[in-house]
Amino acid sequence: MDVQTLDAPTLFDELFVPQIVMAGDNPRVRKDAPLTSHQAADSITSDGRKGSQTFVLNDLRVNGRSGAWQVEERAEQARSNWSPSRIRTAIKELEELGSISRVSGVGVTPRGRKCDQFEVSS
């Protein structure tokens, strides 16, 4: 008796990865990213997004030009609810909105590597 195997779709097939982009929104995850990344991106609420962006803006206003790693570190020290990845995403969103500006290669990470820094746009 021959058993035929069908190519069953997996969770990572294109048909199962959500790519819904609402008006006024941008894709937050690469199309080929794992489903868990899509779920995480979809789990942030509008209030959560605005809250993390507000945290980053306030941090940069108070502390001046900083690397993303420094903002992440201060968020952790302040015991904020924002994960390092949420802080990095908020920085990217604010940069795309023109609220903050990138200054390339002027910072140094704790490991001694050059990094970009960000400052509030004037």
QUIUR-V855841 format. One record per residue. N is the residue number from 0. RES is the residue in three letters. BURIAL is b if it has 16 or more other ideal C-beta (glycine too) atoms within 10 Angstrom, else e. Layout:
BEGIN
N:RES:BURIAL ; N:RES:BURIAL
END
This chain:
BEGIN
0:MET:e ; 1:ASP:e ; 2:VAL:e ; 3:GLN:e ; 4:THR:e ; 5:LEU:e ; 6:ASP:e ; 7:ALA:e ; 8:PRO:e ; 9:THR:e ; 10:LEU:e ; 11:PHE:e ; 12:ASP:e ; 13:GLU:e ; 14:LEU:e ; 15:PHE:e ; 16:VAL:b ; 17:PRO:e ; 18:GLN:e ; 19:ILE:e ; 20:VAL:e ; 21:MET:e ; 22:ALA:e ; 23:GLY:e ; 24:ASP:e ; 25:ASN:e ; 26:PRO:e ; 27:ARG:b ; 28:VAL:b ; 29:ARG:e ; 30:LYS:e ; 31:ASP:e ; 32:ALA:e ; 33:PRO:e ; 34:LEU:e ; 35:THR:e ; 36:SER:e ; 37:HIS:b ; 38:GLN:e ; 39:ALA:b ; 40:ALA:e ; 41:ASP:e ; 42:SER:e ; 43:ILE:e ; 44:THR:e ; 45:SER:e ; 46:ASP:e ; 47:GLY:e ; 48:ARG:e ; 49:LYS:e ; 50:GLY:b ; 51:SER:b ; 52:GLN:b ; 53:THR:e ; 54:PHE:b ; 55:VAL:b ; 56:LEU:b ; 57:ASN:e ; 58:ASP:b ; 59:LEU:b ; 60:ARG:e ; 61:VAL:e ; 62:ASN:e ; 63:GLY:e ; 64:ARG:e ; 65:SER:b ; 66:GLY:b ; 67:ALA:b ; 68:TRP:b ; 69:GLN:b ; 70:VAL:b ; 71:GLU:b ; 72:GLU:e ; 73:ARG:b ; 74:ALA:b ; 75:GLU:e ; 76:GLN:e ; 77:ALA:e ; 78:ARG:e ; 79:SER:b ; 80:ASN:e ; 81:TRP:b ; 82:SER:e ; 83:PRO:e ; 84:SER:e ; 85:ARG:b ; 86:ILE:b ; 87:ARG:b ; 88:THR:b ; 89:ALA:b ; 90:ILE:b ; 91:LYS:b ; 92:GLU:b ; 93:LEU:b ; 94:GLU:b ; 95:GLU:e ; 96:LEU:e ; 97:GLY:e ; 98:SER:b ; 99:ILE:b ; 100:SER:e ; 101:ARG:e ; 102:VAL:e ; 103:SER:e ; 104:GLY:e ; 105:VAL:e ; 106:GLY:b ; 107:VAL:e ; 108:THR:e ; 109:PRO:e ; 110:ARG:e ; 111:GLY:e ; 112:ARG:e ; 113:LYS:e ; 114:CYS:b ; 115:ASP:e ; 116:GLN:b ; 117:PHE:b ; 118:GLU:e ; 119:VAL:b ; 120:SER:e ; 121:SER:e
END
